[in-house]
Amino acid sequence: MAAVQRGEVDVIIVYMLGQLWWNRRERAEGIEILRKHEVSVLCVKGPELDLTMAAGRLLAGLLGEVDTFEVEQMSERRQREMRQRVERGLPPTGPRCHHAASVSLAA
């Protein structure tokens, strides 16, 4: 975004729009910065978004919300799965759990 604000960018090419912003706040700020500097976004797996136009900003926002929904839904699913494992007496799994699980099982 710093390069956009310096006027060095006309188009941003991303694989998928969800790779451009991490959350709603970044997306809202990014869309506004790109609109102000007349920068478009071209998605390899998705549409070209002209963020100088209302329709492009609407589409970027909607697609971003879908991406956010999918990430949040996966997180909820993982949390539910972890809770069910613990309720069944199984050790938790995942990258953060390996060390803690091995320590607690060894103790």
VEXDO-319134 format. One record per residue: residue number from 1; residue in three letters; x, y, z of N, C-alpha, C, O in turn. Coordinates in steps of 0.2 Angstrom, whole numbers. Atoms other than C-alpha are relative to their C-alpha. Example, Ala and Ser with C-alpha at 12.3 -4.5 7.8 and 13.67 -1.06 7.14 Angstrom:
2
     i    aa     n_x     n_y     n_z    ca_x    ca_y    ca_z     c_x     c_y     c_z     o_x     o_y     o_z
     1   ALA       4      -6       0      62     -22      39       4       6       0       9       5       3
     2   SER      -4      -6      -1      68      -5      36      -4       5       3      -1      11       4
END
This chain:
107
     i    aa     n_x     n_y     n_z    ca_x    ca_y    ca_z     c_x     c_y     c_z     o_x     o_y     o_z
     1   MET       4      -6       0       0       0       0       4       6       0       2      12      -3
     2   ALA      -5      -5       0      15      11       3       2       2      -7       2       8      -9
     3   ALA      -2      -2       7      20      10     -16      -6       3      -3      -6       7      -7
     4   VAL       7      -3       3       1      14     -20       0       7       2      -1      11      -3
     5   GLN       0      -7      -2       2      29     -10       5       5      -3       4      11      -3
     6   ARG      -5      -4       3      18      35     -18      -1       0      -7       3       4     -11
     7   GLY       1      -1       7      10      33     -35       4      -5      -4       4      -3     -10
     8   GLU      -4       4       4      21      19     -41      -4      -6      -3      -1     -10      -6
     9   VAL       3       6       2       7       6     -44      -7       2      -4     -10       7      -2
    10   ASP       6      -1       3      -7       6     -57      -5      -6       1     -11      -5       1
    11   VAL       4       6      -1     -13     -12     -55       3      -5       4       9      -5       4
    12   ILE      -3       5      -4     -11     -25     -42      -3      -7      -3      -9      -7      -4
    13   ILE       2       7       3     -11     -43     -48       0      -5       6       6      -5       9
    14   VAL       0       5      -5     -16     -56     -35      -3      -7      -2      -7      -7      -7
    15   TYR       3       7       2     -20     -75     -36      -7       0       2     -11      -1      -3
    16   MET       7      -1      -2     -36     -72     -26      -1       6       4       4       8       8
    17   LEU       1      -6      -4     -43     -57     -18       1      -1       7       3       4      11
    18   GLY      -1       1      -7     -43     -65      -1       7       0       2       9       1       8
    19   GLN      -7      -1      -2     -24     -64      -2       3       7       1       8       8       3
    20   LEU      -2      -7       0     -24     -45      -3      -1       3       7       3       7       9
    21   TRP       1      -3      -6     -31     -41      14      -2      -6       5      -4     -11       4
    22   TRP       1       5      -5     -32     -51      31      -6       1       4      -9      -4       6
    23   ASN       6       0      -4     -47     -44      39      -5       6      -3      -3       9      -8
    24   ARG       5      -5       2     -62     -32      37       3       7       0       2      11      -5
    25   ARG      -3      -6      -1     -53     -17      43       5       2      -6       5       7      -9
    26   GLU      -5      -1       5     -38     -19      31      -3       0      -7      -1       4     -11
    27   ARG       3      -1       6     -50     -22      17      -3       7      -1      -3       9      -7
    28   ALA       3      -7       1     -60      -6      20       5       5      -1       4       9      -6
    29   GLU      -5      -5       1     -44       4      22       3      -1      -7       4       4     -11
    30   GLY      -4       1       7     -36      -4       6      -5       2      -5      -2       5     -10
    31   ILE       5      -2       6     -52      -2      -5       1       8       0       1      11      -6
    32   GLU       0      -7       0     -52      17       0       7       3      -3       7       7      -7
    33   ILE      -6      -2       2     -33      19      -3       0      -1      -8       3       3     -12
    34   LEU      -1       2       7     -34      10     -20      -5       4      -4      -3       6     -10
    35   ARG       5      -5       4     -50      21     -25       4       6      -1       3       9      -6
    36   LYS      -3      -7       0     -41      37     -20       6       0      -5       7       5      -9
    37   HIS      -6       0       5     -25      32     -31      -2      -3      -6       3      -4     -11
    38   GLU       3       2       6     -36      25     -45       4      -7      -2       6      -7      -8
    39   VAL      -3       7       2     -28       7     -44      -5      -5       0      -9      -6       4
    40   SER       5       6       1     -37      -8     -50       4      -6       2      10      -7       3
    41   VAL      -2       7      -2     -35     -26     -44      -2      -5      -5      -8      -6      -7
    42   LEU       1       5       5     -33     -40     -56       1      -7       4       6      -8       6
    43   CYS       0       7      -4     -37     -58     -48       1      -5      -5      -3      -6     -10
    44   VAL      -1       6       4     -29     -73     -57      -6      -5       0      -9      -7      -5
    45   LYS       6       4      -1     -44     -83     -49      -5       5       2      -8       4       8
    46   GLY       5      -4      -2     -57     -70     -50      -1       6      -5       3       6     -10
    47   PRO       1      -5       5     -63     -54     -58       5       6       1       9       6       6
    48   GLU      -3      -6       0     -54     -38     -62      -4       5       4     -10       6       2
    49   LEU       4      -4      -4     -59     -25     -49       2       8      -1       8       9       0
    50   ASP      -1      -7       1     -60      -6     -54      -2       3       6      -8       5       6
    51   LEU       2      -3      -7     -60       2     -37      -1       7      -1      -2      10       5
    52   THR       2      -7       0     -62      19     -44      -8       0      -1     -11       6      -1
    53   MET       7       1       1     -80      13     -48      -4      -3       6      -1      -7       9
    54   ALA       4       3      -6     -94      10     -35      -1      -8      -1      -1     -11       4
    55   ALA       2       7       1     -98      -7     -43       7      -4       1       6     -10       4
    56   GLY      -7       3      -2     -79     -12     -41       1      -1       7       3      -6      10
    57   ARG      -1       0      -7     -79      -7     -23      -5      -5       3      -4      -8       8
    58   LEU       5       4      -3     -95     -16     -20       2      -7      -1       1     -11       4
    59   LEU      -2       7       1     -89     -32     -28       6      -2       5       6      -8       7
    60   ALA      -6       1      -5     -72     -31     -18      -3      -1       7       0      -6      10
    61   GLY       3       1      -7     -82     -29      -2      -4      -6       1      -3     -10       6
    62   LEU       4       6       0     -94     -43      -6       5      -6       0       4     -11       4
    63   LEU      -5       5       0     -80     -55     -11       4      -1       6       6      -6       8
    64   GLY      -4       0      -6     -70     -50       4      -4      -3       6      -1      -7      10
    65   GLU       5       3      -5     -85     -54      15       0      -8       0       0     -11       5
    66   VAL       0       7       1     -86     -71       8       6      -4       2       6      -9       5
    67   ASP      -6       2      -3     -68     -74      11       1       0       7       3      -5      10
    68   THR       0      -1      -8     -69     -68      29      -5      -6       3      -3      -9       8
    69   PHE       4       5      -2     -84     -80      31       3      -7       0       2     -10       5
    70   GLU      -3       7       0     -75     -95      25       6      -1       5       6      -6       8
    71   VAL      -5       1      -5     -60     -92      36      -3       0       7      -1      -5      11
    72   GLU       3       1      -6     -71     -89      51      -4      -6       1      -3      -9       7
    73   GLN       3       6       0     -81    -104      47       5      -6       1       3     -11       5
    74   MET      -6       5      -1     -65    -115      46       2       0       7       3      -5      10
    75   SER      -3      -1      -7     -59    -108      63      -6      -3       5      -4      -7       9
    76   GLU       5       3      -4     -76    -112      71       0      -8       0      -1     -11       5
    77   ARG       0       8       1     -76    -130      64       6      -3       3       5      -8       7
    78   ARG      -6       3      -3     -58    -133      70      -1       1       8       1      -4      12
    79   GLN       1      -1      -8     -63    -126      88      -5      -5       2      -4      -8       7
    80   ARG       5       5      -2     -78    -137      88       3      -7       0       2     -11       5
    81   GLU      -3       6       0     -68    -152      83       5      -1       6       5      -7       9
    82   MET      -4       1      -6     -55    -149      96      -4      -1       7      -2      -5      11
    83   ARG       4       1      -6     -68    -147     110      -3      -7       0      -3     -10       5
    84   GLN       3       7       0     -76    -164     104       5      -5       2       4     -10       5
    85   ARG      -5       4      -2     -59    -172     105       1       0       8       2      -5      11
    86   VAL      -1       0      -7     -56    -166     123      -6      -3       4      -5      -6       9
    87   GLU       6       3      -3     -74    -171     128       0      -7       0      -2     -11       4
    88   ARG      -1       8       0     -70    -189     122       6      -2       3       8      -8       3
    89   GLY      -6       2      -4     -54    -189     132       6      -1      -5      11      -3      -2
    90   LEU      -5       0       4     -43    -187     117       5       6       0       2      11       2
    91   PRO      -4      -6       0     -28    -176     116      -1       5      -5      -3       3     -11
    92   PRO       2      -5       6     -30    -160     106       6      -1      -5      11      -4      -4
    93   THR      -5       1       6     -21    -159      89       1       7      -3      -2      12      -1
    94   GLY      -1      -7       3     -14    -145      79       7       2       1      10      -1       6
    95   PRO      -7      -2      -1       3    -136      77       1       3       7       7       2      10
    96   ARG      -2      -3      -7       1    -127      94      -1      -5       5       1      -4      11
    97   CYS       2       5      -5      -5    -143     103       5      -5       1       6      -9       6
    98   HIS      -4       6       0       9    -155      99       5       0       6       5      -5      10
    99   HIS      -4      -1      -5      21    -149     112      -4      -1       7      -2      -5      11
   100   ALA       4       0      -7       8    -146     126      -3      -7       1      -3     -10       6
   101   ALA       3       6      -1       0    -163     122       5      -5       2       4     -10       6
   102   SER      -5       5      -2      16    -173     123       3       1       7       4      -4      10
   103   VAL      -2      -2      -7      21    -164     139      -5      -3       5      -4      -6      10
   104   SER       5       2      -5       4    -167     147      -1      -8       0      -2     -11       5
   105   LEU       0       7       1       4    -185     141       6      -4       4       5      -9       7
   106   ALA      -6       2      -3      21    -188     147       0       0       8       3      -3      12
   107   ALA       0      -2      -8      18    -181     165      -4      -5       4      -4      -4      10
END
